[in-house]
Amino acid sequence: MQGNIALLNLDGSYNHQSFYQGKPYEWIDLESIPSTSLFCEKSTLRSIYEKLHERWRSSITFLGSGNYHYISYLLQSRIEKPYTLVLFDHHTDTLPSPSDTLISCGSWVLESLKQFPLLKKVFIIGVSEEAKHHIPDSFYRKVVTYTENSLHTDYLSITKSILKNIPTDSVYISIDKDVLDKKEAVTGWDHGTLKLKQMMRMVRALFKWKEINGVDICGEYPINPTNKYQKQAQDALAKNDSANGFILRQIREGMKAKYKSIQLLNYL
């Protein structure tokens, strides 16, 4: 996995942040594409795919608001070997889409399970107690959930359990910051209670023991011309900028450590 960074401009949220400054990144402007928030017509999804495909050099992708989390579906489509999806999210995103012609931020995991035969297992970490009941019975054996309450007991043991039970060498990681405590990030959705450092320790463990085929991050606070100067919005932007910076540093450090380990093994 290379350390290239892509920022998808769907809602302008990264215009107000600086965590990526001073690092190599590509800015992919998708803001002009209409009707993409929450729900997306599959014909429009193909247009987004084509725009991404033109510049698909990045393995760390920032998606913007959680309203666009369905783009994780597109990012998984390039994986060419059996893999496991590890999702940090306060929701399962396994709800049926209201139409066969639509994909949504709440249905993309279900769509991935239906459409990607190489996706062997999904681990969803930090979901609410209620959300775990949203998984269809037909995919019950392919989805493992760890609720936010369970993570308060012994998340280190849970991390070991996840690593032990992932059935593939290859892993794709998706992060929605609504899984985090609101003291550390603010989104437009209800929040979980996972601590940022705890989440990234789990991510670092995945980097250490698995082959990571890509990472995406979403969960920005919705900013618009009417609220961008309000204190609530400014505070949210500051928290998210800090959280994104920490997430990015930890991912890049995990990649460097993995690279050094591979180099050492090759030397031996």
Long-range contacts (C-beta under 8 A, 24 or more apart in sequence): 1-59, 1-211, 1-212, 1-213, 1-214, 1-255, 1-258, 2-57, 2-58, 2-59, 3-59, 3-60, 3-251, 3-252, 3-255, 4-57, 4-58, 4-59, 4-60, 5-58, 5-60, 5-61, 5-62, 5-248, 6-55, 6-57, 6-58, 6-60, 6-61, 6-62, 7-62, 8-52, 8-61, 8-62, 8-63, 8-64, 8-68, 8-71, 9-64, 10-36, 10-37, 10-63, 10-64, 10-65, 10-68, 11-37, 11-64, 11-65, 11-67, 11-68, 11-220, 11-222, 11-223, 12-223, 13-64, 13-65, 13-220, 13-221, 13-222, 13-223, 13-240, 14-62, 14-64, 14-220, 16-223, 16-228, 16-237, 16-241, 17-237, 17-240, 17-241, 17-244, 18-241, 19-241, 19-242, 19-244, 19-245, 19-248, 20-62, 20-244, 20-248, 23-248, 25-58, 26-55, 26-57, 26-58, 28-52, 28-55, 36-68, 37-65, 37-67, 37-68, 38-67, 38-104, 38-105, 39-97, 39-98, 39-102, 39-103, 39-104, 39-105, 40-70, 40-102, 40-103, 40-104, 41-101, 41-102, 42-101, 42-102, 42-103, 43-101, 45-70, 45-73, 45-74, 45-103, 48-74, 49-74, 49-77, 59-212, 59-213, 59-214, 59-215, 60-214, 60-215, 60-216, 60-217, 60-248, 60-251, 60-252, 61-214, 61-215, 61-216, 61-217, 62-216, 62-217, 62-218, 62-244, 63-216, 63-217, 63-218, 64-218, 64-220, 65-187, 65-188, 65-218, 65-219, 65-220, 65-221, 65-222, 66-105, 66-176, 66-177, 66-178, 66-187, 66-188, 66-189, 66-218, 66-219, 66-220, 67-105, 67-188, 67-222, 68-105, 68-218, 69-93, 69-105, 69-108, 69-174, 69-176, 69-218, 70-103, 70-104, 70-105, 70-107, 70-108, 70-111, 71-216, 72-108, 72-112, 72-174, 72-216, 72-218, 73-103, 73-108, 73-111, 73-112, 73-115, 75-172, 75-214, 75-216, 76-112, 76-116, 76-119, 76-172, 76-214, 77-116, 78-214, 79-116, 79-118, 79-170, 79-172, 79-213, 79-214, 80-118, 81-118, 81-168, 81-170, 81-213, 82-118, 82-120, 82-167, 82-168, 82-170, 83-118, 83-119, 83-120, 83-168, 83-170, 83-171, 83-172, 83-213, 84-119, 84-120, 84-121, 84-122, 84-123, 84-166, 84-167, 84-168, 84-170, 84-171, 84-172, 85-109, 85-112, 85-119, 85-121, 85-122, 85-123, 85-171, 85-172, 85-174, 86-122, 86-123, 86-125, 86-162, 86-166, 86-171, 86-172, 86-173, 86-174, 86-206, 87-122, 87-123, 87-124, 87-125, 87-173, 87-174, 87-175, 87-176, 88-125, 88-126, 88-173, 88-174, 88-175, 88-176, 88-179, 88-194, 88-199, 88-202, 88-203, 89-124, 89-125, 89-126, 89-127, 89-174, 89-175, 89-176, 89-178, 89-179, 90-126, 90-127, 90-128, 90-131, 90-148, 90-176, 90-178, 90-179, 90-189, 90-190, 90-191, 90-192, 91-127, 91-128, 91-131, 91-134, 91-176, 91-178, 91-189, 92-124, 92-127, 92-131, 92-132, 92-134, 92-135, 92-143, 92-145, 94-134, 94-135, 94-136, 94-139, 94-143, 95-134, 96-136, 109-143, 110-136, 110-139, 113-139, 113-142, 113-143, 120-167, 120-168, 121-166, 121-167, 121-168, 123-162, 123-166, 125-151, 125-158, 125-162, 125-179, 125-194, 125-199, 125-202, 126-151, 126-179, 126-192, 126-194, 126-199, 127-192, 128-190, 128-192, 148-179, 148-192, 148-193, 148-194, 151-193, 151-194, 151-198, 152-193, 155-198, 155-201, 155-202, 159-201, 159-202, 159-205, 162-202, 163-205, 163-206, 163-209, 163-210, 166-210, 169-210, 169-211, 170-210, 170-211, 170-213, 171-206, 171-210, 171-211, 171-212, 171-213, 172-212, 172-213, 172-214, 172-215, 173-203, 173-206, 173-212, 173-214, 173-215, 173-216, 174-215, 174-216, 174-218, 175-199, 175-203, 175-215, 175-216, 175-217, 175-218, 175-219, 175-247, 176-218, 176-219, 177-217, 177-218, 177-219, 177-220, 177-240, 177-243, 178-219, 180-219, 180-243, 183-239, 184-239, 184-243, 185-219, 185-239, 185-240, 185-243, 186-221, 186-235, 186-236, 186-239, 186-240, 187-219, 187-220, 187-221, 188-221, 188-222, 189-219, 196-243, 196-246, 196-247, 200-246, 200-247, 200-250, 203-247, 203-250, 203-251, 203-254, 204-250, 204-253, 204-254, 204-257, 207-251, 207-254, 207-255, 207-257, 207-258, 208-254, 208-257, 208-258, 208-261, 212-254, 212-255, 212-258, 215-251, 217-244, 217-247
